[in-house]
């Protein structure tokens, strides 16, 4: 896997329990090379967590890394159309490195999980 474009094309095979908004394709297309492996690793962790998730027992998956809601000041930047075209707040994020403050956005609550 050599680029964000490759990651996008392989997403359904690599992350079958995750859904991606169409806007993610462009985000991955401009992903710098040094971010590729950290993003792929974090997405793989999220994939594993959602695959193991027992929806009858837990409100959300047991995340293997820190997943938190956005701050109140950033929430206004986190409204996107979901796969059905309805605008929702996607405010949960998982950090990845190198660098501080980078995030992968995820939908809130059980209603938004793939």
C-alpha positions as CSV (number, residue, x, y, z in Angstrom):
1,X,0.0,0.0,0.0
2,X,1.8,3.1,-1.2
3,X,-0.7,6.0,-1.0
4,X,-3.9,7.2,0.5
5,X,-5.6,6.4,-2.9
6,X,-4.5,2.8,-2.4
7,X,-6.0,2.8,1.1
8,X,-9.3,4.2,-0.2
9,X,-9.5,1.5,-2.9
10,X,-8.8,-1.2,-0.4
11,X,-11.1,0.1,2.3
12,X,-13.9,-2.4,1.9
13,X,-11.4,-5.4,2.1
14,X,-9.4,-3.9,5.0
15,X,-12.2,-2.5,7.0
16,X,-15.4,-4.3,6.2
17,X,-17.1,-3.2,9.5
18,X,-16.5,0.5,8.9
19,X,-18.4,2.8,6.7
20,X,-16.7,5.8,5.1
21,X,-18.3,9.0,4.0
22,X,-17.6,9.9,0.4
23,X,-15.6,12.9,1.6
24,X,-13.0,10.6,3.0
25,X,-11.8,9.7,-0.5
26,X,-10.4,13.2,-0.9
27,X,-9.0,13.3,2.6
28,X,-7.0,10.1,1.9
29,X,-6.0,11.3,-1.6
30,X,-4.0,14.2,-0.1
31,X,-2.7,12.2,2.8
32,X,1.1,12.7,3.2
33,X,3.2,9.5,3.0
34,X,4.3,9.6,6.6
35,X,0.7,9.6,7.7
36,X,-0.3,6.5,5.7
37,X,0.8,3.8,8.1
38,X,-0.5,5.5,11.3
39,X,-3.9,6.1,9.7
40,X,-4.0,2.6,8.4
41,X,-3.1,1.2,11.9
42,X,-5.7,3.3,13.7
43,X,-8.4,2.3,11.1
44,X,-7.5,-1.3,11.6
45,X,-7.9,-0.9,15.4
46,X,-11.3,0.7,14.9
47,X,-12.2,-2.1,12.5
48,X,-11.3,-4.8,15.1
49,X,-13.3,-3.0,17.8
50,X,-16.4,-2.7,15.7
51,X,-16.1,-6.3,14.5
52,X,-16.0,-7.5,18.2
53,X,-18.8,-5.1,19.3
54,X,-21.8,-6.8,20.9
55,X,-24.5,-4.2,20.2
56,X,-26.9,-5.9,22.7
57,X,-24.4,-5.3,25.5
58,X,-22.6,-2.1,24.8
59,X,-23.7,1.4,23.6
60,X,-20.4,1.7,21.6
61,X,-17.5,-0.5,20.9
62,X,-14.6,-1.0,23.4
63,X,-12.0,1.1,21.7
64,X,-8.4,0.0,22.0
65,X,-7.1,3.5,22.0
66,X,-8.4,6.9,23.3
67,X,-11.7,7.9,21.6
68,X,-13.3,11.1,22.8
69,X,-15.8,13.7,21.7
70,X,-14.6,16.9,20.1
71,X,-14.4,20.0,22.3
72,X,-17.4,22.3,22.4
73,X,-15.5,24.9,20.2
74,X,-14.8,22.3,17.5
75,X,-18.2,20.6,17.4
76,X,-19.5,23.3,15.0
77,X,-16.9,22.0,12.4
78,X,-18.1,18.4,12.7
79,X,-21.5,18.3,11.0
80,X,-21.5,16.2,7.8
81,X,-24.0,14.5,5.6
82,X,-24.1,10.8,6.5
83,X,-24.5,7.9,3.9
84,X,-28.2,8.6,3.8
85,X,-27.7,12.3,3.1
86,X,-28.8,13.4,6.6
87,X,-26.6,16.0,8.3
88,X,-25.3,14.6,11.6
89,X,-22.7,15.6,14.2
90,X,-19.7,13.3,13.8
91,X,-17.8,14.4,17.0
92,X,-16.0,11.3,18.2
93,X,-12.4,11.1,17.2
94,X,-9.4,8.8,17.6
95,X,-6.0,10.3,17.7
96,X,-3.1,9.1,15.6
97,X,0.6,10.1,15.4
98,X,3.1,11.4,14.4
99,X,2.1,14.9,15.3
100,X,-0.4,16.2,17.8
101,X,-4.1,16.8,17.4
102,X,-4.7,14.8,14.2
103,X,-8.0,12.8,14.2
104,X,-10.1,10.3,12.5
105,X,-13.8,11.4,12.7
106,X,-16.4,8.8,13.7
107,X,-20.2,9.0,14.0
108,X,-21.9,9.4,17.3
109,X,-24.0,6.8,19.1
110,X,-25.3,3.5,18.0
111,X,-27.6,4.9,15.4
112,X,-24.6,6.1,13.4
113,X,-22.4,3.1,13.6
114,X,-22.0,0.9,10.5
